[in-house]
């Protein structure tokens, strides 16, 4: 297969999943620069596996699993030498404009405060609980897809999801977000 047809095939198979994969990268890493690096690393890895990718019926879960594995590998590699990452900005795209609401600055400010408190609460969860909540509740992955992604049994995923939601409820009730 020549490079041009390979690029076109890759684009055809992977481009429809860009938004969801980038959101996953952002949710896993928590910062724009790290998400961009992880996303780029996924694309490089996936292009190298184009022959395998062609044979896969549903490329989205396969790509998400590869990204998750890259994230875990990267996390292990840098665990001993964690650097402070300066946040360059928020998640690109629609941002708050993508949320239902109005042009009312007071309502937008309140919404932003709730989102900030939710992000802070998510950061208080263990990594395994945070990942399950983000994959299931935020990104909409099914339990079986999360099992494929993480290699964790469905029963364990259900347990972690239940405990994570309970802990989030506890944190958000304590800070006044929920009453």
Phi, psi and omega in degrees: 000130180280168186297320181296310180293327176295319178295318180293319179295315178300313180301317181295321183279325190257323185307321179299344184254003184305309185301311182295320180292320178294318177301318178298316179301318180293318180295323180291316187270326179084002178214151182298310182299317180292322178296318179297318178296315180296317179298316179295319178298321177298313182298319178296314180296316182295322179296324177293337180253026184304321180298321177289320183297325180299326184276355183270127180296310183245096184288336185301308179296324179296314179296320179295321178294318178299317179297316179300316179296320176298318179298313181297315178300314180296319181296318178296319182297320184261005183300323182279338184233052182298130180255154174280124180258127178275123182288123181274343182165182181272177179304123181293166180116218184285335182056225180293335180296335180281350180271146176294142180160198184236185176271012181289115182297328180293314179296319178296321178295317178297317178298316180296321178296318178297317179297320178296317178294322178295315177300318179295321178294318178299323180292340179279347179281157173294160183300318182294325177288317181298316182297318180296317179296315181296316180295315185279303188278328182268312185266348174080019177290143176282160181302320180293326176292321178295323177300314179297319181295311189261342184076016181262137179300148183302320179300320178292321179297315179300316180297314180296320180296316179298312181294320180295316179296319179297318180294318177299316179300317179297313181296314183287333174288319181296325181270002175090002179293317174251151176234000000 
